Amino acid sequence: MSRSFSGAVPRGAALLALSVLAAACSVAPPQPSALAEANFNGEAAIAAVRSAGGAAARELDVQPIRDPQVEDLRQQAAQLERTRKYPEAAAALDQALQLNPSDPALLQERAETALLLHRLDDAERYAQQAFDGGSQVGPLCRRHWATIAQARQGKLDGVNAAMKLAQRQEHYDALLPQRSQLTEARKLAQARIDTCTVAAPPRY
């Protein structure tokens, strides 16, 4: 007795084959934010920020009076940072910010810790809050804008890395506006650093 085979593929198997083929053909766009955080050098960024914040001769520098408990937490965070315990340093500063949430120096130190943790959006946000609530002059002001510039540069580096990895033209083209926006934003932040330096009034 002979058997005949129709050659027809079962519907379920056909759908499965199509889904596998579609998955193989699909190429996910690279994620700039993930690339930015993965490749960011937080310690180099902090060195640049603190270099920008060095005091100049005969410069106006406003120093607030701080609560002793807040000052203890700041010192604790500084010690933790020196031993590269960055999450613990951030936690100490978060505790200090609960006591004084509007202290520009605390906000700036928290922004710098965010850089060390590769949290670029957080770094920019804290630094902007610090600038908005601070004296907007002096070394601390320069650190605000240097932090923002470093965060934006890190994001820009992530976009550039994503563009290099893009395997489809539409993925590459979609990143062009973001690259242009971040390039301009970084330049603006960098330019704001020098505007923070204001000469102290003459003494007679």
N, CA, C and O atoms as a DFTB+ gen file, in Angstrom:
816 C
 N C O
     1  1       0.852      -1.193       0.000
     2  2       0.000       0.000       0.000
     3  2       0.878       1.230       0.000
     4  3       1.729       1.392       0.875
     5  1       0.679       2.090      -0.967
     6  2       1.527       3.291      -1.084
     7  2       0.907       4.447      -0.326
     8  3      -0.313       4.546      -0.189
     9  1       1.789       5.333       0.171
    10  2       1.340       6.534       0.865
    11  2       1.723       7.752       0.055
    12  3       2.798       7.806      -0.542
    13  1       0.842       8.717       0.042
    14  2       1.133       9.979      -0.664
    15  2       1.272      11.095       0.362
    16  3       0.513      11.162       1.329
    17  1       2.273      11.990       0.135
    18  2       2.508      13.125       1.029
    19  2       2.216      14.405       0.265
    20  3       2.717      14.610      -0.840
    21  1       1.415      15.246       0.852
    22  2       0.993      16.469       0.153
    23  2       2.084      17.522       0.103
    24  3       2.059      18.372      -0.787
    25  1       3.058      17.502       1.037
    26  2       4.093      18.538       1.070
    27  2       3.639      19.804       1.762
    28  3       4.410      20.760       1.846
    29  1       2.429      19.844       2.255
    30  2       1.932      21.034       2.938
    31  2       2.548      21.138       4.327
    32  3       2.718      20.137       5.023
    33  1       2.878      22.361       4.716
    34  2       3.448      22.603       6.032
    35  2       2.327      22.938       6.993
    36  3       1.497      23.791       6.679
    37  1       2.270      22.299       8.156
    38  2       1.211      22.635       9.121
    39  2       1.220      24.118       9.442
    40  3       2.276      24.751       9.450
    41  1       0.049      24.670       9.705
    42  2      -0.082      26.111       9.939
    43  2       0.755      26.571      11.134
    44  3       1.411      27.610      11.065
    45  1       0.736      25.811      12.218
    46  2       1.496      26.197      13.401
    47  2       2.982      26.257      13.123
    48  3       3.670      27.175      13.571
    49  1       3.477      25.279      12.384
    50  2       4.907      25.256      12.061
    51  2       5.273      26.425      11.163
    52  3       6.354      26.998      11.296
    53  1       4.377      26.783      10.250
    54  2       4.645      27.912       9.356
    55  2       4.721      29.221      10.135
    56  3       5.602      30.046       9.895
    57  1       3.791      29.403      11.069
    58  2       3.804      30.621      11.874
    59  2       5.055      30.701      12.731
    60  3       5.636      31.773      12.902
    61  1       5.466      29.559      13.269
    62  2       6.678      29.525      14.080
    63  2       7.893      29.878      13.249
    64  3       8.765      30.618      13.705
    65  1       7.959      29.361      12.048
    66  2       9.089      29.650      11.164
    67  2       9.132      31.128      10.809
    68  3      10.200      31.739      10.776
    69  1       7.963      31.697      10.543
    70  2       7.907      33.128      10.214
    71  2       8.355      33.987      11.382
    72  3       9.061      34.976      11.189
    73  1       7.952      33.619      12.599
    74  2       8.328      34.409      13.769
    75  2       9.824      34.326      14.017
    76  3      10.453      35.320      14.380
    77  1      10.396      33.147      13.823
    78  2      11.848      32.996      13.997
    79  2      12.589      33.816      12.964
    80  3      13.591      34.461      13.273
    81  1      12.093      33.793      11.729
    82  2      12.724      34.566      10.660
    83  2      12.647      36.056      10.942
    84  3      13.615      36.786      10.728
    85  1      11.497      36.507      11.423
    86  2      11.334      37.927      11.732
    87  2      12.263      38.353      12.851
    88  3      12.844      39.438      12.811
    89  1      12.401      37.488      13.857
    90  2      13.300      37.815      14.961
    91  2      14.738      37.887      14.496
    92  3      15.507      38.738      14.943
    93  1      15.099      36.976      13.585
    94  2      16.470      36.980      13.081
    95  2      16.763      38.211      12.248
    96  3      17.884      38.720      12.243
    97  1      15.737      38.690      11.535
    98  2      15.931      39.844      10.653
    99  2      15.859      41.179      11.392
   100  3      16.382      42.186      10.914
   101  1      15.213      41.185      12.556
   102  2      15.054      42.443      13.274
   103  2      16.347      42.813      13.968
   104  3      17.025      41.956      14.535
   105  1      16.684      44.073      13.924
   106  2      17.890      44.585      14.568
   107  2      17.476      45.700      15.514
   108  3      16.991      46.746      15.084
   109  1      17.669      45.467      16.792
   110  2      17.282      46.479      17.772
   111  2      18.245      47.660      17.691
   112  3      19.449      47.464      17.522
   113  1      17.731      48.876      17.811
   114  2      18.636      50.032      17.793
   115  2      19.488      50.067      19.050
   116  3      18.996      49.734      20.128
   117  1      20.752      50.460      18.944
   118  2      21.600      50.579      20.140
   119  2      21.062      51.658      21.070
   120  3      20.488      52.650      20.620
   121  1      21.252      51.460      22.363
   122  2      20.710      52.367      23.364
   123  2      21.787      53.344      23.848
   124  3      22.709      52.936      24.554
   125  1      21.688      54.625      23.480
   126  2      22.718      55.596      23.862
   127  2      22.908      55.739      25.364
   128  3      24.039      55.865      25.833
   129  1      21.807      55.721      26.131
   130  2      21.935      55.928      27.571
   131  2      22.703      54.789      28.226
   132  3      23.528      55.023      29.109
   133  1      22.440      53.562      27.802
   134  2      23.163      52.418      28.356
   135  2      24.633      52.473      27.985
   136  3      25.496      52.174      28.811
   137  1      24.924      52.850      26.754
   138  2      26.317      52.963      26.311
   139  2      27.031      54.084      27.054
   140  3      28.202      53.957      27.410
   141  1      26.314      55.189      27.285
   142  2      26.915      56.323      27.991
   143  2      27.313      55.928      29.405
   144  3      28.422      56.227      29.847
   145  1      26.413      55.260      30.115
   146  2      26.702      54.878      31.503
   147  2      27.780      53.801      31.566
   148  3      28.591      53.783      32.492
   149  1      27.789      52.900      30.578
   150  2      28.769      51.821      30.594
   151  2      30.184      52.329      30.336
   152  3      31.143      51.801      30.900
   153  1      30.321      53.341      29.495
   154  2      31.647      53.802      29.075
   155  2      32.117      55.053      29.804
   156  3      33.228      55.521      29.556
   157  1      31.307      55.598      30.687
   158  2      31.641      56.866      31.340
   159  2      32.765      56.677      32.359
   160  3      32.768      55.711      33.121
   161  1      33.704      57.598      32.364
   162  2      34.809      57.571      33.333
   163  2      34.514      58.590      34.423
   164  3      34.859      59.766      34.302
   165  1      33.874      58.126      35.484
   166  2      33.440      59.039      36.533
   167  2      34.585      59.714      37.260
   168  3      34.487      60.892      37.603
   169  1      35.662      58.998      37.499
   170  2      36.769      59.577      38.251
   171  2      37.475      60.671      37.444
   172  3      37.878      61.690      38.005
   173  1      37.624      60.465      36.138
   174  2      38.205      61.512      35.296
   175  2      37.288      62.733      35.249
   176  3      37.757      63.871      35.252
   177  1      35.984      62.490      35.205
   178  2      35.029      63.602      35.181
   179  2      35.110      64.415      36.466
   180  3      35.077      65.645      36.427
   181  1      35.216      63.733      37.607
   182  2      35.312      64.427      38.891
   183  2      36.587      65.252      38.964
   184  3      36.576      66.365      39.491
   185  1      37.680      64.721      38.443
   186  2      38.932      65.478      38.441
   187  2      38.771      66.770      37.652
   188  3      39.277      67.813      38.067
   189  1      38.075      66.716      36.522
   190  2      37.851      67.911      35.715
   191  2      36.940      68.904      36.431
   192  3      37.166      70.113      36.383
   193  1      35.910      68.385      37.095
   194  2      34.975      69.248      37.811
   195  2      35.682      69.994      38.940
   196  3      35.507      71.202      39.096
   197  1      36.465      69.284      39.709
   198  2      37.110      69.911      40.864
   199  2      38.260      70.810      40.453
   200  3      38.595      71.760      41.160
   201  1      38.861      70.517      39.324
   202  2      39.867      71.433      38.789
   203  2      39.219      72.757      38.393
   204  3      39.777      73.826      38.638
   205  1      38.040      72.681      37.780
   206  2      37.320      73.900      37.397
   207  2      36.903      74.694      38.625
   208  3      36.766      75.915      38.557
   209  1      36.700      74.006      39.753
   210  2      36.250      74.668      40.970
   211  2      37.356      75.221      41.827
   212  3      37.088      75.698      42.930
   213  1      38.589      75.177      41.366
   214  2      39.676      75.763      42.147
   215  2      39.491      77.253      42.323
   216  3      39.114      77.947      41.379
   217  1      39.751      77.755      43.516
   218  2      39.546      79.177      43.805
   219  2      40.587      80.027      43.088
   220  3      41.769      79.686      43.053
   221  1      40.133      81.132      42.519
   222  2      41.031      82.096      41.886
   223  2      41.390      83.190      42.890
   224  3      40.684      83.408      43.874
   225  1      42.481      83.856      42.622
   226  2      42.909      84.938      43.512
   227  2      41.896      86.089      43.468
   228  3      41.369      86.429      42.409
   229  1      41.636      86.680      44.642
   230  2      40.743      87.831      44.770
   231  2      39.379      87.561      44.123
   232  3      38.859      88.371      43.356
   233  1      38.822      86.395      44.459
   234  2      37.536      86.007      43.890
   235  2      36.459      86.024      44.956
   236  3      36.700      85.658      46.107
   237  1      35.266      86.453      44.562
   238  2      34.121      86.418      45.461
   239  2      33.688      84.967      45.656
   240  3      33.373      84.271      44.691
   241  1      33.673      84.519      46.903
   242  2      33.328      83.130      47.225
   243  2      32.456      83.133      48.468
   244  3      32.930      83.408      49.570
   245  1      31.173      82.823      48.284
   246  2      30.209      82.847      49.377
   247  2      30.175      81.483      50.042
   248  3      29.931      80.477      49.375
   249  1      30.418      81.431      51.354
   250  2      30.419      80.180      52.102
   251  2      29.290      80.196      53.134
   252  3      29.269      81.061      54.010
   253  1      28.353      79.250      53.040
   254  2      27.233      79.225      53.996
   255  2      27.658      78.632      55.333
   256  3      28.664      77.930      55.428
   257  1      26.870      78.930      56.364
   258  2      27.046      78.308      57.679
   259  2      26.260      77.001      57.688
   260  3      25.084      76.980      57.324
   261  1      26.909      75.905      58.105
   262  2      26.273      74.602      58.016
   263  2      25.971      74.033      59.391
   264  3      26.652      74.323      60.375
   265  1      24.934      73.218      59.429
   266  2      24.545      72.486      60.623
   267  2      25.615      71.434      60.945
   268  3      26.092      70.761      60.031
   269  1      26.004      71.273      62.209
   270  2      27.047      70.296      62.559
   271  2      26.717      68.869      62.133
   272  3      27.608      68.129      61.717
   273  1      25.459      68.477      62.231
   274  2      25.086      67.122      61.839
   275  2      25.245      66.934      60.329
   276  3      25.692      65.885      59.864
   277  1      24.873      67.966      59.575
   278  2      25.051      67.911      58.129
   279  2      26.540      67.845      57.784
   280  3      26.948      67.104      56.889
   281  1      27.333      68.620      58.498
   282  2      28.769      68.643      58.238
   283  2      29.388      67.273      58.529
   284  3      30.279      66.833      57.803
   285  1      28.929      66.603      59.573
   286  2      29.430      65.258      59.878
   287  2      29.131      64.286      58.737
   288  3      29.977      63.476      58.361
   289  1      27.927      64.377      58.199
   290  2      27.554      63.487      57.098
   291  2      28.362      63.804      55.836
   292  3      28.717      62.899      55.081
   293  1      28.647      65.069      55.612
   294  2      29.481      65.459      54.471
   295  2      30.879      64.874      54.605
   296  3      31.442      64.360      53.639
   297  1      31.428      64.956      55.796
   298  2      32.761      64.406      56.022
   299  2      32.760      62.885      55.874
   300  3      33.709      62.299      55.352
   301  1      31.683      62.258      56.340
   302  2      31.551      60.806      56.191
   303  2      31.513      60.431      54.714
   304  3      32.167      59.478      54.290
   305  1      30.745      61.186      53.937
   306  2      30.646      60.916      52.499
   307  2      31.999      61.104      51.815
   308  3      32.363      60.330      50.930
   309  1      32.737      62.127      52.225
   310  2      34.052      62.373      51.636
   311  2      34.996      61.209      51.917
   312  3      35.754      60.793      51.041
   313  1      34.948      60.688      53.137
   314  2      35.794      59.548      53.488
   315  2      35.402      58.304      52.692
   316  3      36.268      57.562      52.227
   317  1      34.121      58.084      52.539
   318  2      33.656      56.942      51.756
   319  2      34.066      57.075      50.293
   320  3      34.413      56.084      49.651
   321  1      34.027      58.274      49.777
   322  2      34.457      58.489      48.391
   323  2      35.941      58.177      48.224
   324  3      36.351      57.580      47.229
   325  1      36.740      58.588      49.210
   326  2      38.184      58.332      49.114
   327  2      38.489      56.836      49.051
   328  3      39.494      56.429      48.468
   329  1      37.621      56.019      49.651
   330  2      37.806      54.564      49.601
   331  2      36.970      53.930      48.484
   332  3      36.800      52.712      48.430
   333  1      36.460      54.777      47.604
   334  2      35.704      54.351      46.417
   335  2      34.427      53.591      46.767
   336  3      33.977      52.738      46.001
   337  1      33.856      53.895      47.901
   338  2      32.556      53.333      48.265
   339  2      31.487      54.348      47.853
   340  3      30.876      55.014      48.688
   341  1      31.288      54.440      46.559
   342  2      30.451      55.506      46.011
   343  2      28.967      55.374      46.370
   344  3      28.346      56.388      46.689
   345  1      28.369      54.181      46.335
   346  2      26.966      54.093      46.756
   347  2      26.766      54.515      48.207
   348  3      25.777      55.168      48.538
   349  1      27.715      54.135      49.080
   350  2      27.606      54.503      50.489
   351  2      27.779      56.013      50.671
   352  3      27.117      56.622      51.511
   353  1      28.670      56.608      49.880
   354  2      28.839      58.064      49.929
   355  2      27.566      58.769      49.491
   356  3      27.169      59.766      50.094
   357  1      26.926      58.262      48.448
   358  2      25.665      58.845      47.990
   359  2      24.592      58.729      49.060
   360  3      23.804      59.654      49.254
   361  1      24.556      57.591      49.761
   362  2      23.562      57.398      50.819
   363  2      23.776      58.386      51.962
   364  3      22.807      58.905      52.516
   365  1      25.029      58.652      52.321
   366  2      25.311      59.616      53.384
   367  2      24.868      61.016      52.974
   368  3      24.309      61.756      53.783
   369  1      25.117      61.375      51.723
   370  2      24.693      62.693      51.242
   371  2      23.172      62.783      51.132
   372  3      22.595      63.841      51.385
   373  1      22.529      61.701      50.764
   374  2      21.061      61.693      50.735
   375  2      20.499      61.931      52.135
   376  3      19.496      62.624      52.306
   377  1      21.156      61.350      53.120
   378  2      20.724      61.565      54.509
   379  2      20.918      63.028      54.907
   380  3      20.063      63.612      55.573
   381  1      22.027      63.610      54.503
   382  2      22.269      65.023      54.795
   383  2      21.261      65.911      54.097
   384  3      20.835      66.923      54.653
   385  1      20.872      65.544      52.879
   386  2      19.899      66.343      52.135
   387  2      18.507      66.272      52.755
   388  3      17.696      67.180      52.575
   389  1      18.234      65.208      53.476
   390  2      16.961      65.150      54.204
   391  2      16.919      66.211      55.298
   392  3      15.853      66.731      55.629
   393  1      18.076      66.526      55.851
   394  2      18.154      67.555      56.886
   395  2      18.177      68.956      56.297
   396  3      17.634      69.893      56.883
   397  1      18.806      69.095      55.136
   398  2      18.910      70.411      54.496
   399  2      18.834      70.227      52.981
   400  3      19.865      70.195      52.309
   401  1      17.627      70.106      52.443
   402  2      17.477      69.760      51.023
   403  2      17.850      70.861      50.041
   404  3      17.945      70.604      48.841
   405  1      18.064      72.083      50.524
   406  2      18.343      73.183      49.607
   407  2      19.779      73.679      49.684
   408  3      20.099      74.711      49.092
   409  1      20.647      72.979      50.391
   410  2      22.039      73.395      50.520
   411  2      22.758      73.186      49.182
   412  3      22.888      72.049      48.729
   413  1      23.227      74.266      48.545
   414  2      23.871      74.119      47.226
   415  2      25.117      73.252      47.259
   416  3      25.370      72.495      46.321
   417  1      25.908      73.354      48.337
   418  2      27.120      72.539      48.426
   419  2      26.775      71.054      48.527
   420  3      27.420      70.219      47.893
   421  1      25.758      70.727      49.326
   422  2      25.321      69.338      49.446
   423  2      24.812      68.809      48.102
   424  3      25.157      67.702      47.687
   425  1      23.999      69.604      47.442
   426  2      23.468      69.201      46.145
   427  2      24.597      68.990      45.140
   428  3      24.558      68.058      44.336
   429  1      25.609      69.869      45.194
   430  2      26.732      69.713      44.281
   431  2      27.525      68.446      44.585
   432  3      27.927      67.725      43.672
   433  1      27.747      68.179      45.862
   434  2      28.471      66.961      46.222
   435  2      27.679      65.711      45.818
   436  3      28.250      64.698      45.413
   437  1      26.366      65.810      45.938
   438  2      25.526      64.681      45.492
   439  2      25.599      64.525      43.978
   440  3      25.584      63.407      43.463
   441  1      25.679      65.652      43.262
   442  2      25.823      65.602      41.808
   443  2      27.130      64.933      41.418
   444  3      27.172      64.140      40.478
   445  1      28.193      65.251      42.137
   446  2      29.486      64.660      41.826
   447  2      29.498      63.161      42.141
   448  3      30.111      62.375      41.419
   449  1      28.820      62.774      43.217
   450  2      28.703      61.347      43.517
   451  2      27.922      60.626      42.427
   452  3      28.224      59.482      42.087
   453  1      26.922      61.301      41.885
   454  2      26.167      60.711      40.771
   455  2      27.064      60.481      39.557
   456  3      26.918      59.483      38.852
   457  1      27.984      61.402      39.318
   458  2      28.948      61.182      38.230
   459  2      29.779      59.931      38.496
   460  3      30.010      59.129      37.591
   461  1      30.221      59.768      39.725
   462  2      31.026      58.595      40.072
   463  2      30.235      57.305      39.913
   464  3      30.808      56.244      39.668
   465  1      28.918      57.398      40.053
   466  2      28.043      56.236      39.882
   467  2      27.540      56.093      38.447
   468  3      26.738      55.209      38.147
   469  1      28.020      56.979      37.560
   470  2      27.629      56.967      36.147
   471  2      26.136      57.282      35.960
   472  3      25.536      56.867      34.968
   473  1      25.549      58.002      36.892
   474  2      24.142      58.407      36.787
   475  2      24.113      59.831      36.218
   476  3      24.037      60.808      36.963
   477  1      24.173      59.929      34.904
   478  2      24.396      61.219      34.268
   479  2      23.192      62.149      34.391
   480  3      23.358      63.350      34.607
   481  1      21.994      61.612      34.257
   482  2      20.799      62.451      34.419
   483  2      20.706      62.995      35.839
   484  3      20.379      64.165      36.041
   485  1      20.993      62.145      36.823
   486  2      20.956      62.588      38.217
   487  2      22.015      63.660      38.473
   488  3      21.754      64.645      39.164
   489  1      23.196      63.468      37.919
   490  2      24.271      64.443      38.113
   491  2      23.868      65.812      37.580
   492  3      24.075      66.831      38.238
   493  1      23.300      65.824      36.399
   494  2      22.887      67.104      35.813
   495  2      21.757      67.741      36.619
   496  3      21.734      68.956      36.821
   497  1      20.828      66.915      37.073
   498  2      19.689      67.439      37.829
   499  2      20.130      68.052      39.164
   500  3      19.712      69.156      39.512
   501  1      20.965      67.337      39.901
   502  2      21.439      67.863      41.182
   503  2      22.267      69.139      40.991
   504  3      22.125      70.096      41.753
   505  1      23.126      69.146      39.976
   506  2      23.959      70.329      39.742
   507  2      23.111      71.533      39.345
   508  3      23.406      72.657      39.749
   509  1      22.075      71.309      38.568
   510  2      21.198      72.415      38.180
   511  2      20.438      72.953      39.390
   512  3      20.276      74.164      39.535
   513  1      19.972      72.055      40.258
   514  2      19.308      72.488      41.486
   515  2      20.264      73.284      42.369
   516  3      19.878      74.284      42.973
   517  1      21.517      72.830      42.438
   518  2      22.513      73.531      43.246
   519  2      22.759      74.934      42.705
   520  3      22.849      75.893      43.472
   521  1      22.867      75.051      41.400
   522  2      23.074      76.369      40.796
   523  2      21.876      77.275      41.042
   524  3      22.037      78.434      41.427
   525  1      20.674      76.749      40.819
   526  2      19.465      77.561      40.967
   527  2      19.312      78.093      42.386
   528  3      18.814      79.202      42.579
   529  1      19.734      77.317      43.381
   530  2      19.572      77.739      44.768
   531  2      20.804      78.338      45.395
   532  3      20.792      78.667      46.581
   533  1      21.877      78.490      44.625
   534  2      23.132      78.984      45.172
   535  2      23.391      80.443      44.868
   536  3      22.514      81.169      44.400
   537  1      24.621      80.855      45.146
   538  2      25.006      82.252      44.920
   539  2      25.264      82.545      43.450
   540  3      25.270      83.705      43.037
   541  1      25.481      81.487      42.652
   542  2      25.711      81.585      41.207
   543  2      26.993      82.330      40.861
   544  3      27.134      82.870      39.764
   545  1      27.919      82.354      41.805
   546  2      29.256      82.897      41.555
   547  2      30.265      82.041      42.319
   548  3      29.904      81.325      43.253
   549  1      31.527      82.123      41.913
   550  2      32.598      81.504      42.671
   551  2      32.902      80.071      42.281
   552  3      32.344      79.551      41.315
   553  1      33.794      79.430      43.038
   554  2      34.232      78.061      42.723
   555  2      33.097      77.049      42.667
   556  3      33.078      76.181      41.794
   557  1      32.148      77.155      43.598
   558  2      31.043      76.195      43.613
   559  2      30.209      76.312      42.349
   560  3      29.761      75.307      41.798
   561  1      30.002      77.528      41.896
   562  2      29.261      77.757      40.655
   563  2      29.972      77.101      39.472
   564  3      29.327      76.493      38.617
   565  1      31.288      77.222      39.425
   566  2      32.026      76.587      38.331
   567  2      31.891      75.065      38.394
   568  3      31.818      74.400      37.360
   569  1      31.857      74.524      39.599
   570  2      31.659      73.081      39.727
   571  2      30.273      72.662      39.244
   572  3      30.120      71.594      38.650
   573  1      29.257      73.503      39.496
   574  2      27.915      73.187      38.988
   575  2      27.967      72.980      37.475
   576  3      27.533      71.951      36.957
   577  1      28.504      73.979      36.784
   578  2      28.461      73.952      35.320
   579  2      29.443      72.943      34.745
   580  3      29.190      72.361      33.690
   581  1      30.562      72.733      35.433
   582  2      31.491      71.698      34.971
   583  2      30.857      70.320      35.086
   584  3      31.068      69.464      34.227
   585  1      30.075      70.100      36.150
   586  2      29.360      68.835      36.308
   587  2      28.340      68.647      35.195
   588  3      28.240      67.570      34.608
   589  1      27.589      69.694      34.912
   590  2      26.597      69.620      33.837
   591  2      27.282      69.352      32.497
   592  3      26.800      68.554      31.692
   593  1      28.414      70.028      32.265
   594  2      29.154      69.816      31.018
   595  2      29.652      68.381      30.907
   596  3      29.575      67.778      29.837
   597  1      30.166      67.828      32.013
   598  2      30.658      66.452      31.991
   599  2      29.519      65.461      31.755
   600  3      29.678      64.498      31.005
   601  1      28.378      65.694      32.390
   602  2      27.228      64.802      32.195
   603  2      26.757      64.840      30.744
   604  3      26.453      63.804      30.153
   605  1      26.699      66.037      30.182
   606  2      26.256      66.151      28.787
   607  2      27.273      65.545      27.833
   608  3      26.898      64.949      26.823
   609  1      28.552      65.690      28.144
   610  2      29.578      65.055      27.312
   611  2      29.451      63.536      27.366
   612  3      29.599      62.856      26.351
   613  1      29.177      63.011      28.555
   614  2      28.982      61.564      28.673
   615  2      27.800      61.086      27.848
   616  3      27.876      60.048      27.190
   617  1      26.717      61.833      27.881
   618  2      25.550      61.464      27.070
   619  2      25.872      61.554      25.580
   620  3      25.448      60.710      24.790
   621  1      26.627      62.589      25.208
   622  2      27.025      62.748      23.810
   623  2      27.906      61.585      23.371
   624  3      27.748      61.069      22.264
   625  1      28.827      61.172      24.226
   626  2      29.667      60.020      23.904
   627  2      28.817      58.764      23.699
   628  3      29.121      57.936      22.840
   629  1      27.748      58.629      24.493
   630  2      26.859      57.493      24.330
   631  2      26.139      57.516      23.000
   632  3      25.976      56.475      22.363
   633  1      25.706      58.689      22.576
   634  2      25.042      58.818      21.277
   635  2      26.024      58.500      20.149
   636  3      25.680      57.788      19.205
   637  1      27.246      59.028      20.246
   638  2      28.242      58.750      19.207
   639  2      28.557      57.254      19.127
   640  3      28.721      56.707      18.037
   641  1      28.639      56.599      20.287
   642  2      28.888      55.164      20.298
   643  2      27.723      54.406      19.668
   644  3      27.926      53.445      18.925
   645  1      26.508      54.844      19.971
   646  2      25.326      54.197      19.394
   647  2      25.291      54.364      17.880
   648  3      24.887      53.450      17.161
   649  1      25.710      55.519      17.401
   650  2      25.713      55.758      15.951
   651  2      26.732      54.855      15.260
   652  3      26.496      54.387      14.146
   653  1      27.852      54.615      15.913
   654  2      28.856      53.718      15.331
   655  2      28.354      52.278      15.270
   656  3      28.719      51.522      14.370
   657  1      27.513      51.908      16.235
   658  2      27.006      50.540      16.290
   659  2      25.726      50.336      15.483
   660  3      25.302      49.199      15.273
   661  1      25.115      51.413      15.033
   662  2      23.841      51.308      14.318
   663  2      24.009      50.480      13.047
   664  3      24.919      50.727      12.255
   665  1      23.134      49.503      12.857
   666  2      23.193      48.636      11.680
   667  2      22.115      48.979      10.659
   668  3      22.028      48.355       9.602
   669  1      21.318      49.949      10.975
   670  2      20.291      50.383      10.032
   671  2      20.354      51.897       9.893
   672  3      20.612      52.615      10.858
   673  1      20.120      52.356       8.702
   674  2      20.217      53.789       8.432
   675  2      19.203      54.583       9.244
   676  3      19.497      55.690       9.696
   677  1      18.012      54.024       9.430
   678  2      16.992      54.763      10.180
   679  2      17.377      54.920      11.649
   680  3      17.032      55.918      12.282
   681  1      18.091      53.935      12.188
   682  2      18.567      54.056      13.567
   683  2      19.627      55.144      13.675
   684  3      19.637      55.922      14.629
   685  1      20.506      55.190      12.702
   686  2      21.547      56.222      12.672
   687  2      20.921      57.604      12.537
   688  3      21.263      58.525      13.278
   689  1      20.004      57.742      11.588
   690  2      19.377      59.049      11.327
   691  2      18.580      59.535      12.532
   692  3      18.516      60.737      12.791
   693  1      17.968      58.599      13.275
   694  2      17.157      58.989      14.429
   695  2      18.006      59.609      15.530
   696  3      17.494      60.360      16.361
   697  1      19.298      59.299      15.541
   698  2      20.184      59.823      16.584
   699  2      20.805      61.173      16.231
   700  3      21.379      61.831      17.098
   701  1      20.700      61.587      14.987
   702  2      21.326      62.846      14.567
   703  2      20.808      64.066      15.330
   704  3      21.618      64.883      15.768
   705  1      19.485      64.224      15.508
   706  2      19.017      65.396      16.281
   707  2      19.498      65.387      17.722
   708  3      19.818      66.436      18.282
   709  1      19.550      64.196      18.327
   710  2      20.017      64.092      19.710
   711  2      21.490      64.479      19.809
   712  3      21.899      65.142      20.762
   713  1      22.285      64.065      18.821
   714  2      23.702      64.439      18.835
   715  2      23.875      65.943      18.703
   716  3      24.693      66.540      19.403
   717  1      23.110      66.557      17.809
   718  2      23.208      68.008      17.626
   719  2      22.787      68.754      18.885
   720  3      23.436      69.719      19.287
   721  1      21.705      68.306      19.501
   722  2      21.205      68.957      20.711
   723  2      22.213      68.850      21.850
   724  3      22.469      69.833      22.546
   725  1      22.786      67.664      22.046
   726  2      23.740      67.471      23.135
   727  2      25.045      68.218      22.878
   728  3      25.663      68.726      23.814
   729  1      25.463      68.285      21.631
   730  2      26.676      69.034      21.307
   731  2      26.512      70.494      21.689
   732  3      27.404      71.083      22.300
   733  1      25.386      71.077      21.337
   734  2      25.132      72.480      21.662
   735  2      24.962      72.678      23.161
   736  3      25.452      73.658      23.723
   737  1      24.266      71.745      23.809
   738  2      24.041      71.861      25.255
   739  2      25.349      71.776      26.024
   740  3      25.543      72.499      27.002
   741  1      26.252      70.896      25.589
   742  2      27.543      70.789      26.265
   743  2      28.353      72.070      26.095
   744  3      28.986      72.532      27.044
   745  1      28.339      72.642      24.906
   746  2      29.066      73.889      24.666
   747  2      28.527      75.023      25.550
   748  3      29.297      75.823      26.082
   749  1      27.217      75.081      25.696
   750  2      26.611      76.119      26.527
   751  2      27.025      75.963      27.985
   752  3      27.342      76.946      28.654
   753  1      27.023      74.719      28.476
   754  2      27.428      74.477      29.864
   755  2      28.894      74.828      30.062
   756  3      29.260      75.422      31.077
   757  1      29.726      74.469      29.110
   758  2      31.146      74.774      29.215
   759  2      31.383      76.285      29.239
   760  3      32.242      76.783      29.966
   761  1      30.612      76.993      28.437
   762  2      30.768      78.445      28.392
   763  2      30.320      79.116      29.684
   764  3      30.828      80.180      30.039
   765  1      29.375      78.503      30.390
   766  2      28.873      79.096      31.631
   767  2      29.895      79.023      32.767
   768  3      29.782      79.764      33.744
   769  1      30.881      78.150      32.653
   770  2      31.847      77.984      33.738
   771  2      32.571      79.298      34.022
   772  3      32.691      79.708      35.177
   773  1      33.048      79.953      32.976
   774  2      33.827      81.181      33.166
   775  2      32.982      82.337      33.699
   776  3      33.511      83.250      34.334
   777  1      31.675      82.303      33.447
   778  2      30.820      83.402      33.914
   779  2      30.649      83.383      35.425
   780  3      30.154      84.351      36.001
   781  1      31.051      82.297      36.075
   782  2      30.913      82.199      37.529
   783  2      31.986      82.987      38.277
   784  3      31.829      83.278      39.462
   785  1      33.060      83.329      37.600
   786  2      34.173      84.010      38.269
   787  2      33.902      85.494      38.357
   788  3      33.839      86.195      37.347
   789  1      33.740      85.963      39.588
   790  2      33.464      87.391      39.834
   791  2      34.490      87.889      40.840
   792  3      34.690      87.284      41.894
   793  1      35.133      88.990      40.506
   794  2      36.159      89.529      41.398
   795  2      35.539      90.026      42.698
   796  3      34.452      90.604      42.692
   797  1      36.215      89.807      43.784
   798  2      35.753      90.296      45.087
   799  2      35.833      91.817      45.113
   800  3      36.691      92.400      44.449
   801  1      34.951      92.469      45.872
   802  2      34.997      93.929      45.965
   803  2      36.322      94.377      46.591
   804  3      36.862      93.680      47.451
   805  1      36.842      95.510      46.178
   806  2      38.127      95.984      46.730
   807  2      38.000      96.311      48.228
   808  3      36.958      96.764      48.701
   809  1      39.081      96.068      48.939
   810  2      39.131      96.397      50.367
   811  2      39.922      97.678      50.551
   812  3      40.990      97.865      49.967
   813  1      39.378      98.545      51.367
   814  2      40.039      99.822      51.618
   815  2      40.480      99.901      53.069
   816  3      41.060     100.904      53.485
